[in-house]
């Protein structure tokens, strides 16, 4: 299915500002669909004016659909749907006409012009399935009246509100709870869900007849501090606002939509949703994340303490081999500590591994006598999960240390190049030196060196990847790693 932008570009002459208005409308019109119990289809004239193209479609959450098929991208010639022509040409809502029959279902069709700065950009076709029509309840009548007000505001160019981009996935919907206020902020209707939400906030009475602003602020304990100014403005209903009300027992999200169907303020629509459980889970996650970061911080501190003790022990050793073994242990512990330090500052269990790789390179290169060997990195490792980052940092440490120990002679120098790249879902890492190369008959898969055993165990056993060492024709050795990353990396 083509996107809205693609359809606009291929079929219409809408200007960028017009397209932005259309996007703003489409981000809001689920509310109109739900309040109308109707499907909405947005039709815009094509560039030559002879046809209409359907840019977007919305089905209601509150009633049966009138369209089983997707209408986006459909083209119809001008004249086939007279209500569209009248709404576009005359710039008014068109409701006259008999119901249409679609697959034995009667459908009432209405046309709402979409106006911006005095120009009609297109027409919303509102299609109501009449198969289940019955005497409407007070809730349904309020929905329909509110939908009528919003439709008139769209026709006048007063809705949606410029600069008020709303994330509908995170905002209250009509079914979550609805209040209707008059021009003075007095509640004239409260849906059952809205009333239940206010009861959880601590209201013991009915909401109808009360001033929403005063009632809401009276429910907030003084211990919560001064009343949020956004709440005061929201309760007045004169401007679009969204805020949350929190008491010790509940958290309720509110969104106000001023109603000006004829240009004058007649009241407002307030959507609300009880988000108590959602906020409780969010606080639990924040606490959990903070605890995890603190654990990483403490692990890092403990590892650094272990490394310091090993370093002290190394200085007391008379045996060169024992001292070298302890120094290798210090580097291995240090590489793990670097990962935990990075995780302690991250918002989740993922890290930017380039920073870790650079620190590992710097730590290992400190052992290069007189700076004769330098290390460089090219490419990017990207974002990696902790499950991959920790063993990979140890692997990188071992490979670099192996290059320092075996690639160069006592007085020789050179460059060790680390290259990283993504190939599909795999991470490719190469560590190449320009040293003396591999010994005759050397097999990296069976060599008994402890460092290579650690690399094979981590790469093959823990990371599920492959590891190989090959001679470079111009001289030197190249270590190649292929690590499957999978989801989350």
Buried (B, 14 or more C-beta within 10 A) or exposed (E): EBEBEEBBEEBBEBEEEBBBBBBBBBBBBBBBBBBBBBBBBBBBBBEEEEBBBBBBBBBBEBBBBBBEEEBBBBEBEBEEBEBBBBBBEEBBBBBEEEBBEBEEBBBBBBBBBBBBEEEBBBBBBBBBBBEEEEEEEEBBEBBBBBBBBBBBBBBBBBBBBEEBEBEEEEBBBBBBBBBBBBBEBBBEBBBEBBBEBBBBBBBEEEBEEBBBBEBBBEBBEEEEEEBBEBBBBBBBBBBBBBBBBBBEEBBBBBBBBBBBBEEEBBBBBBBBBBBBEEBEEEEEEEEEBEEBBEEBBEBBBEBBEBBEEBBEBBEEBEEEEEBEBBBBBBBBBBBBBBBBBBBBEBEEBBBBBBEBBBBBBEBBBEBBEEEBBEBEBEBEBBBBBBBBBBBBBBBBBBBBBBBBEBBBEEEEBBEBBBBBBBEEEBBBBBBBBBBBBBEEEEEBEEBEEEBBEBBBBBBEEBBEBEBEBBEBEEEBBBBBBBBBBEEEB
